Amino acid sequence: MSVQRIAGRYAKSLIDLAQEQNKLERILEDVTSFKNASGNRDFYLLLKSPIVKGSKKLSILDALFADKYDELTMAFLRILVNKGREPYLPEIADEFVAQYKEIKKISTVKVTTAKALSADALKALEAKLAASDATYSQVEIETAVDPDLIGGFVLELGGQIYDASVAQKLEELKRTLAS
């Protein structure tokens, strides 16, 4: 079974439980915190390691998170470790956040520009995206800066990329002139 499929199933289970217990927002905080923690290379490698025993991983998870996370989140983590599914925890956290955004109808858009966008430009872009049919009415914008674009922007939405950068236009012109 693929990692994506496993992650999707476990994330769905946790979301369903959280909704039943009216703890969805609280569990989202825990999962987001865990996702950030798994960004630490050593912690990530610990989770993925087949050498470290599950009992040791459980004691580490308890020491790190037991007093900070909701009991539902901790019970979920314990079950996954006992089943030997802890290597999938970072992917499950990613999938949980994705499913949460789908439930709450939040679109995530990544915008890459040559220079950082001003707050006004971000608000205008968010308003345009929210009004479009391509996104939900709630839009979350992630920004990145890439000076190699020269100007313009690259927009990533729902697995599609719209490249309106000067670098792309120059590349197209170069191909046209070469042929």
C-alpha positions in Angstrom: 0.0 0.0 0.0 1.4 3.4 -0.9 2.5 5.9 1.8 -0.1 8.4 0.5 -2.9 6.0 0.9 -1.8 4.9 4.4 -1.5 8.6 5.4 -4.8 9.5 4.0 -6.6 6.7 5.8 -5.1 7.5 9.2 -5.6 11.2 8.8 -9.3 10.6 7.9 -9.7 8.5 11.0 -8.2 11.2 13.2 -10.3 13.9 11.6 -13.5 11.8 12.1 -12.7 11.3 15.8 -11.8 14.9 16.3 -15.1 16.0 14.7 -17.1 13.5 16.8 -15.5 14.9 20.0 -15.8 18.6 18.8 -12.0 18.9 19.0 -11.1 19.5 15.4 -9.4 22.9 15.9 -7.5 21.6 19.0 -6.3 18.5 17.2 -5.2 20.7 14.2 -3.0 22.7 16.6 -1.4 19.5 17.8 -0.9 18.1 14.3 0.6 21.4 13.1 2.9 21.4 16.1 3.9 17.8 15.4 4.4 18.6 11.7 6.8 21.5 12.7 8.6 19.2 15.1 9.1 16.6 12.4 10.8 19.3 10.3 13.7 18.7 12.7 16.0 16.3 10.9 17.0 14.3 14.0 13.4 13.9 15.1 12.3 12.9 11.6 15.1 10.3 11.4 14.1 8.9 14.8 10.5 8.4 13.6 11.7 6.7 10.4 14.4 4.5 12.1 13.7 0.8 12.1 16.5 0.3 14.6 14.9 2.4 17.5 12.3 0.3 19.3 8.7 1.4 19.5 8.8 1.6 23.3 11.7 4.0 23.1 9.9 6.1 20.5 6.8 6.1 22.7 8.8 7.3 25.7 10.3 10.1 23.6 6.9 11.2 22.2 5.5 11.2 25.7 8.4 13.2 27.1 8.1 15.8 24.3 4.3 16.1 23.8 2.3 14.5 26.6 1.8 17.7 28.6 1.2 19.9 25.5 -1.1 17.8 23.3 -4.8 16.8 23.8 -5.3 13.2 25.0 -6.9 12.2 21.7 -3.8 13.2 19.8 -1.6 11.3 22.3 -3.8 8.2 22.1 -3.5 8.4 18.3 0.3 8.7 18.4 0.5 5.7 20.8 -1.7 3.6 18.6 0.4 4.3 15.6 3.6 3.5 17.4 2.2 0.3 18.7 1.1 -0.7 15.2 4.5 0.1 13.8 3.2 3.0 11.7 5.2 5.8 13.2 7.4 6.2 10.1 4.3 7.5 8.4 3.6 10.2 11.0 5.0 13.2 9.1 3.0 12.2 6.0 -0.1 11.6 8.1 0.3 15.1 9.6 0.5 16.6 6.1 -2.5 14.7 4.9 -4.5 15.7 8.1 -3.8 19.4 7.3 -4.8 18.9 3.7 -8.1 17.2 4.6 -8.8 19.8 7.2 -8.4 22.6 4.6 -10.8 20.6 2.3 -13.4 20.3 5.0 -13.1 24.0 5.9 -12.9 25.0 2.2 -9.6 26.7 2.4 -7.5 27.0 -0.8 -3.7 27.2 -0.5 -2.0 29.2 -3.2 1.8 29.6 -3.5 3.0 32.8 -5.1 6.6 33.3 -6.1 7.9 36.7 -7.1 11.2 38.4 -7.9 10.8 40.7 -4.9 8.7 40.4 -1.8 5.1 41.5 -2.2 3.8 44.4 -0.2 0.9 43.9 2.3 -1.5 45.8 -0.1 -0.5 43.7 -3.1 -1.0 40.5 -1.0 -4.5 41.7 0.1 -5.4 42.6 -3.5 -4.2 39.2 -4.8 -6.1 37.4 -2.0 -9.3 39.2 -2.9 -8.9 38.4 -6.6 -8.3 34.7 -5.9 -11.2 34.5 -3.4 -13.5 36.0 -6.0 -12.4 33.6 -8.7 -13.9 30.2 -9.5 -10.5 28.5 -9.2 -10.4 28.8 -5.4 -12.7 28.6 -2.4 -13.7 31.8 -0.8 -11.1 31.4 1.9 -7.6 31.7 0.5 -4.3 31.0 2.3 -1.3 32.5 0.4 2.2 31.2 0.8 4.9 33.6 -0.6 8.4 32.9 -1.9 11.0 35.2 -3.4 13.1 34.1 -6.4 15.2 36.9 -8.0 15.8 34.7 -11.0 12.3 35.4 -12.2 13.4 39.0 -13.0 9.8 40.2 -12.7 6.2 39.0 -12.8 5.1 36.0 -10.7 4.6 32.2 -10.6 1.3 31.0 -9.1 0.8 27.4 -7.9 -2.8 26.3 -7.2 -4.2 22.8 -6.9 -1.2 21.2 -8.6 -1.3 23.6 -11.6 1.4 26.3 -12.2 0.7 29.6 -13.9 4.0 31.2 -14.9 3.8 34.9 -15.7 7.4 35.7 -15.0 9.7 37.8 -17.2 12.2 34.9 -17.2 9.5 32.6 -18.7 8.6 35.2 -21.4 12.3 35.6 -22.3 12.7 31.8 -22.5 9.7 31.6 -24.9 11.0 34.5 -27.0 14.4 32.7 -27.1 12.8 29.5 -28.3 10.7 31.3 -30.9 13.8 33.1 -32.3 15.8 29.9 -32.4 13.2 28.0 -34.5 
